Amino acid sequence: MALILGIDPGSVKTGFGIINVLGNRHDYVTSGVIRLPVKEELPVRLKVIYDSLIEIIDLHSPQFVAVEQVFMAKSAGSALKLGQARGAAIVACVTSNLEVAEYSARQIKQAVVGTGAANKEQVQHMVKTLLKLPATPQEDAADALATAICHAHTRASLINLAGVSRVRRGRLS
């Protein structure tokens, strides 16, 4: 059993999703969107991301964290804000003694949909299908769940590559 927290950082909304991985099975645990107070200055929004993720980590105790990497946004200013939101998320995880894996949007889409050029709706559909959800998750939550699924697939591939016979509580044996 491995709980993986996926994070899709943003300066307006930050998605999070937790899955439980047992062998090849991925079970949905929880997901949601941290809605940031847009009328507040960026430092206040960054604190909301940090505090919210600390609360989620304390509540669910994930063993692994995966975060989407920054991509070039509409403008340099947007990319900088996104990078700062990402930094607040990473600091929350590292402060909780969690190792953080980072994946590009293309890697995440490839792992979940099968093509790095997938659109948002395709990612949402595949997350719903893979996790057997009764409804389509909100866009940011779906992206976070997809990030967690990507980490689960990457981790499984690395374990297979290493020829490890068992994984117990996050440890290879």
C-alpha positions in Angstrom: 0.0 0.0 0.0 1.3 3.4 -0.9 -0.5 6.7 -0.6 0.5 9.2 -3.3 -0.4 12.9 -3.1 -0.5 14.6 -6.5 -0.4 18.4 -6.7 -1.4 20.6 -9.6 -0.2 24.1 -8.4 -1.7 27.3 -9.4 -1.8 30.9 -8.2 -5.6 31.0 -8.3 -6.5 27.3 -7.7 -4.3 24.4 -6.6 -5.6 20.9 -7.2 -4.7 18.0 -5.0 -5.5 14.3 -5.2 -4.6 11.3 -3.2 -4.6 7.7 -4.5 -3.8 4.4 -2.8 -1.7 2.1 -4.9 -1.7 -1.6 -4.1 0.2 -3.6 -6.8 -1.4 -2.6 -10.1 -4.5 -1.3 -8.5 -5.1 2.4 -8.0 -7.9 3.4 -5.6 -9.2 6.9 -5.1 -8.8 8.4 -1.6 -9.7 12.1 -1.9 -9.2 15.1 -4.1 -10.2 18.7 -4.3 -9.2 22.2 -5.1 -7.6 24.8 -2.8 -9.3 28.0 -3.9 -7.1 31.0 -3.2 -8.3 34.4 -2.2 -7.7 36.2 -5.5 -8.2 39.6 -4.0 -5.3 39.0 -1.6 -1.7 39.7 -2.4 0.4 36.7 -3.6 2.2 36.1 -0.3 -1.2 35.5 1.4 -2.2 33.1 -1.4 1.1 31.2 -1.0 0.5 30.9 2.7 -3.0 29.4 2.0 -1.4 26.8 -0.3 1.2 25.9 2.3 -1.2 25.7 5.2 -3.8 23.8 3.2 -1.3 21.2 2.0 0.2 20.8 5.5 -3.4 20.1 6.7 -4.0 17.5 3.9 -0.6 15.8 4.6 -1.3 15.7 8.3 -4.8 14.2 7.7 -3.8 11.5 5.2 -0.1 10.8 5.7 0.9 10.1 2.1 4.2 8.4 1.6 4.9 10.0 -1.8 4.3 13.3 -3.5 4.3 14.2 -7.1 4.1 17.8 -8.4 3.5 19.1 -11.9 6.5 21.1 -13.3 6.1 24.7 -14.4 5.4 25.2 -18.1 5.6 28.5 -19.9 2.3 30.2 -19.2 0.6 33.0 -21.1 3.1 35.5 -19.8 6.4 35.6 -17.9 4.4 37.1 -14.9 2.0 34.2 -14.9 4.9 31.7 -15.1 6.6 33.4 -12.1 3.4 33.3 -10.0 2.9 29.6 -11.0 6.5 28.9 -10.0 6.0 30.6 -6.6 2.8 28.6 -6.0 4.7 25.4 -6.9 7.4 26.4 -4.5 4.9 26.9 -1.6 3.5 23.4 -2.4 7.0 21.8 -2.5 8.0 23.5 0.8 4.9 22.2 2.5 5.8 18.7 1.4 9.5 18.9 2.3 8.7 20.4 5.7 6.6 17.3 6.3 9.7 15.2 5.4 8.3 14.0 2.1 10.4 13.5 -1.0 8.9 15.3 -4.0 8.9 13.9 -7.6 8.3 16.3 -10.4 6.8 15.6 -13.8 6.1 17.7 -16.9 2.6 18.1 -18.2 3.6 16.0 -21.2 4.8 13.1 -19.0 1.6 13.2 -16.9 -0.6 13.1 -20.0 1.4 10.3 -21.6 1.1 8.2 -18.4 -2.6 8.7 -18.0 -4.0 9.1 -21.6 -1.2 7.5 -23.7 -0.3 10.7 -25.5 1.5 13.8 -24.3 -0.7 16.0 -26.4 -4.0 15.0 -24.6 -6.4 17.8 -23.8 -8.0 18.5 -20.4 -11.2 16.6 -21.1 -9.2 13.5 -22.1 -7.3 13.6 -18.9 -10.5 14.1 -16.8 -12.1 11.1 -18.6 -9.1 8.8 -18.1 -8.8 9.7 -14.5 -12.5 9.0 -14.0 -12.1 5.7 -15.8 -8.8 4.5 -14.2 -10.0 5.4 -10.6 -13.6 4.1 -11.3 -15.1 7.4 -10.1 -18.8 7.9 -10.3 -18.4 11.4 -11.8 -15.9 13.4 -13.7 -13.5 15.2 -11.2 -13.1 19.0 -11.4 -10.3 20.0 -13.8 -7.6 20.9 -11.3 -8.4 17.9 -9.1 -8.2 15.6 -12.1 -4.8 17.1 -13.1 -3.6 16.4 -9.5 -4.9 12.8 -9.6 -3.3 12.3 -13.0 0.0 13.5 -11.5 -0.3 10.9 -8.7 -1.2 8.2 -11.3 1.9 9.2 -13.3 4.1 8.8 -10.2 2.5 5.4 -9.5 3.3 4.2 -13.0 6.8 5.7 -12.9 7.5 4.1 -9.6 6.2 0.7 -10.7 8.4 0.9 -13.9 11.5 1.7 -11.8 10.7 -1.2 -9.4 10.3 -3.6 -12.3 13.5 -2.3 -13.9 15.4 -2.9 -10.7 14.0 -6.5 -10.5 12.6 -6.0 -7.0 10.2 -8.8 -6.0 8.3 -6.9 -3.3 7.5 -3.5 -2.1 6.4 -3.1 1.5 5.4 0.2 3.1 7.3 2.2 0.6 10.5 0.1 0.9 12.0 -2.2 -1.7 12.8 -5.8 -0.7 
